[in-house]
Amino acid sequence: MGLCSFFILSVLFVVLAFYYVKRDGGNLIQPHAYYTANVFVLMCLFPVLQLYVADILGETKGIARFNLMIGLSYLSFSVGFFVKKQKTEKLLSHLISKFNVTSVPRKVLNVHSILMILLALGLFAYMAEKSGMGLVAWLRSPRIGYQNYRVGFGHLYVASMALLNFSFLFILFFGVNNLKKLLAVTSIFIVSLYFFGSKAPIVAVVFEAMVYYNFFIKKIRAAKVILMCLLIALVFSASFMFYGDKDAKDALSVRILTYASYYDHGARFFADFDERFEYQYGKEYLSGYWMYVPRAVYPQKPYSYGVVKYVVEKYYPGAGESGHTPAFGGPVEEYLNFGIPGIICIGFFGGYVASLFYVYFLRHKNFLGFVLLSNGMAFSIFPVMSWGAYKVIWYLLNIGLLLFHKQLLLLSRPSASSNAGCRHGLEPKDNNT
């Protein structure tokens, strides 16, 4: 029954993904394709390899039920993605027009990039020192810093990472117009993000570079998408090797499969739900807002909140305080709060918003559209419960500062207003039109 449910799930992925790719003119770099690939790899490919190839999947009970919930969530996301949304896109366009940062003088571009990168590095250094590990020690062993010293300083960690990521998107959009520059800039930021001790931002930068290349340099065809997927797998494996236990005796492939425990944990949750859990009707989401309260401001902030408090601690008591919080894959939060109706509604809403960002970007292809597209594919849309959504705060602050810098320059140099709309060759060339 388990293998059959994996097969049905794979067919659902393939059919809906090919339907939208064809409908979208063959474009393989878009939110629905990304979401499909992400769910397929984590919730189908890895568990099949773990269960039927490597024989390392810890929990086999409830697989059929879990796959049903994954399929329901994916189908709901797809329906939300496919429905038309012209009126909503016009409303979004009107709102974003108030924060247009596409036409920016060169001086503001250069100064802003330097200031944001210096601020990011300063926040990182301050975090490393305040954490008790020390900057030099953190740079030598970033994985240890990430795992053991980040607790209590998450706001500084995310702020630094978000500012670097925003700077990366900013430099790409305003300063890169060929593959050579793209590779150079991406390599620099990959090296910088290595010191954060996490694989996720490194893989995200590679993915964002792919998105930029596809829309502003040259459209990526199917053969190249396969090569780029292999590149992402290579980057992930390399980062896993760098961050992994140097004395590990198991092969790298076995360590990667063992590490990818998202499905295993999710299956345990759905298998145990009737005995160990009850519906929270939104309390878990509300609890997650503690993420936005820096511990330095409110030392009594609980260590366990959101999904950690209501799910992870059931299996791993003390996980929140230790900083080691295993991820539970699939629609766990949706089901915990509102059951099957929650999976359907939240899946639909996530697909609708991801599609809205994509439609806006295709229409305008401006900087904010690029930010929405790049990040809208990678973070959970529904109520501010992810690191990615936390980063959006820093993006908005960054955009506000950028507009402020622009106005200061124009006020101090009135003559510059005539050149404010010129990017002096910095605007990426779109070869797709």
Buried (B, 14 or more C-beta within 10 A) or exposed (E): EBEEBBEBBBEBBEEBBEEBBEEBEEBBBBBBBBBBBEBBBBBBBBBBBBBEEBEBBEBEEBBBBBBBBBBBBBBBBBBBBBEEBEEBBEEBBEEBEEEBBBBBBBEBBEBBBEBBBEBBBEBBBBBBEBBEBBBEBBBEBBBBBBBBBBBBBBBBBBBBBBBBBBBBBBBBBBBBBEEEBBEEBBEEBBEBBBBBBBBBBBBBBBBBBBBBBBBBBBBBEEEBBEEBBEBBEEBBBBBBEEBBEEEEEEEEEBBBBBEBBBBBBBBBBBBBBEEEBEBBEEEBBBBBEBBEBBBEEEEEBBBBBBBBBBBBBBBBEEBBBEBEBBEBBBBBBBBBBBEBEBBBBBBBBBBBBBBBBBBBBBEBBBBBBBBBBBBBBBBBBBBBBBBBBBBBBBBEBBBEBBBEBBEEBBEEEEEBEEBBEEBEEBBBEEEEE
